[in-house]
């Protein structure tokens, strides 16, 4: 992927309201690939004091969004199947790595792993529909 295109993805994630709210940062992007991270903070706790599944899902979804939209066409989620393996420790840095595993003209499949500094936290298999429409911010 060209460096100027990568820069546009980094800028878009920095501006995205939910990513800003959860302090999700894009750490790497390439064709069919994205790496995002966030810190598990007090604001992300569930009723038991563990990481809320929705916060972890949001990190997964950010990596999935970037990797699946990295081919210049708008891609929208059709299905996401998440398995939570272990609760992370508060203050840990969580990373979500999304890798494209199959792509056709209209669909693409991704495998996403969430890890903390030591353990596998969650895995996800996800599917997108490729709309065939250009991504507007890449044309700017």
C-alpha positions as CSV (number, residue, x, y, z in Angstrom):
1,X,0.0,0.0,0.0
2,X,1.3,3.5,-0.9
3,X,2.4,5.7,2.0
4,X,0.0,8.5,1.2
5,X,-2.9,6.1,1.2
6,X,-1.7,4.7,4.6
7,X,-1.6,8.3,5.9
8,X,-5.2,8.8,5.0
9,X,-6.3,5.8,7.0
10,X,-4.3,6.9,10.0
11,X,-5.9,10.4,9.8
12,X,-9.4,9.0,9.4
13,X,-9.1,6.8,12.5
14,X,-7.7,9.7,14.5
15,X,-10.8,11.7,13.5
16,X,-13.4,8.9,14.0
17,X,-15.7,9.7,17.0
18,X,-15.9,6.2,18.5
19,X,-12.2,5.6,18.0
20,X,-11.5,8.9,19.8
21,X,-13.9,8.1,22.6
22,X,-12.2,4.7,23.3
23,X,-8.7,6.0,22.4
24,X,-8.3,3.4,19.7
25,X,-5.1,4.0,17.7
26,X,-4.3,2.6,14.3
27,X,-0.8,1.1,14.5
28,X,-0.5,-0.5,11.1
29,X,-2.4,-0.8,7.8
30,X,-1.8,-2.6,4.5
31,X,-3.9,-4.2,1.9
32,X,-6.2,-6.6,3.8
33,X,-4.5,-5.9,7.1
34,X,-4.9,-3.6,10.1
35,X,-3.4,-3.4,13.6
36,X,-5.2,-1.3,16.2
37,X,-4.6,-0.8,20.0
38,X,-6.3,0.7,23.0
39,X,-5.7,0.7,26.8
40,X,-8.3,-1.1,29.0
41,X,-9.4,1.8,31.3
42,X,-11.9,2.1,34.2
43,X,-14.4,3.6,31.7
44,X,-14.5,0.2,29.9
45,X,-15.5,-1.9,32.9
46,X,-18.6,-4.1,32.9
47,X,-20.7,-4.7,36.1
48,X,-18.1,-7.1,37.4
49,X,-15.1,-4.8,36.9
50,X,-13.9,-6.8,33.9
51,X,-13.5,-5.4,30.4
52,X,-16.9,-4.9,28.8
53,X,-17.3,-7.1,25.8
54,X,-18.6,-4.1,23.9
55,X,-15.3,-2.3,24.4
56,X,-13.3,-5.3,23.1
57,X,-15.8,-5.7,20.2
58,X,-15.2,-2.1,19.3
59,X,-11.5,-2.6,19.1
60,X,-12.1,-5.7,16.9
61,X,-14.5,-3.8,14.7
62,X,-12.1,-0.9,14.2
63,X,-9.3,-3.3,12.9
64,X,-11.9,-5.1,10.8
65,X,-13.2,-1.9,9.3
66,X,-9.8,-0.7,8.3
67,X,-8.5,-4.0,6.9
68,X,-11.7,-4.7,4.9
69,X,-11.9,-1.2,3.5
70,X,-8.2,-1.2,2.5
71,X,-8.8,-2.2,-1.2
72,X,-10.3,1.2,-2.3
73,X,-14.0,0.0,-2.2
74,X,-16.5,0.4,0.6
75,X,-17.0,-2.8,2.5
76,X,-19.8,-3.3,5.1
77,X,-20.0,-6.0,7.7
78,X,-22.3,-8.9,7.1
79,X,-21.4,-11.1,10.0
80,X,-19.0,-11.1,13.0
81,X,-18.5,-14.1,15.3
82,X,-16.5,-13.2,18.4
83,X,-15.2,-15.7,21.0
84,X,-13.9,-14.2,24.2
85,X,-11.1,-16.2,25.7
86,X,-9.9,-14.4,28.8
87,X,-10.5,-11.1,30.6
88,X,-7.6,-8.7,30.3
89,X,-6.1,-6.9,33.3
90,X,-7.1,-3.2,33.8
91,X,-4.4,-1.0,32.4
92,X,-3.3,-3.5,29.8
93,X,-2.7,-2.5,26.2
94,X,-5.0,-4.5,23.9
95,X,-4.1,-5.0,20.3
96,X,-6.5,-6.2,17.5
97,X,-4.8,-7.6,14.4
98,X,-7.1,-8.2,11.4
99,X,-6.0,-10.3,8.5
100,X,-7.8,-11.0,5.3
101,X,-8.1,-14.7,4.7
102,X,-10.3,-14.7,1.5
103,X,-11.6,-12.2,-1.0
104,X,-13.9,-12.4,-3.9
105,X,-15.5,-9.7,-6.1
106,X,-18.3,-9.2,-3.6
107,X,-17.3,-10.6,-0.2
108,X,-14.2,-11.0,1.9
109,X,-13.4,-12.9,5.1
110,X,-11.2,-11.8,8.0
111,X,-9.7,-13.3,11.1
112,X,-9.0,-11.0,14.0
113,X,-7.1,-11.7,17.2
114,X,-7.1,-9.5,20.3
115,X,-4.2,-9.9,22.6
116,X,-2.8,-8.1,25.7
117,X,0.9,-8.1,26.5
118,X,0.8,-11.8,27.3
119,X,-2.4,-13.6,26.4
120,X,-5.0,-14.2,23.7
121,X,-8.1,-12.2,24.8
122,X,-10.6,-12.8,21.9
123,X,-10.8,-14.1,18.3
124,X,-13.2,-13.1,15.6
125,X,-14.2,-14.4,12.2
126,X,-15.8,-11.7,10.1
127,X,-17.4,-11.3,6.7
128,X,-18.0,-8.2,4.6
129,X,-20.0,-7.3,1.5
130,X,-17.9,-5.3,-1.0
131,X,-20.2,-2.6,-2.4
132,X,-18.0,-1.6,-5.4
133,X,-18.2,2.1,-4.5
134,X,-15.1,4.1,-4.1
135,X,-14.0,5.2,-0.6
136,X,-14.7,9.0,-0.6
137,X,-11.8,10.1,1.7
138,X,-9.3,8.3,-0.5
139,X,-10.3,10.5,-3.4
140,X,-9.6,13.8,-1.5
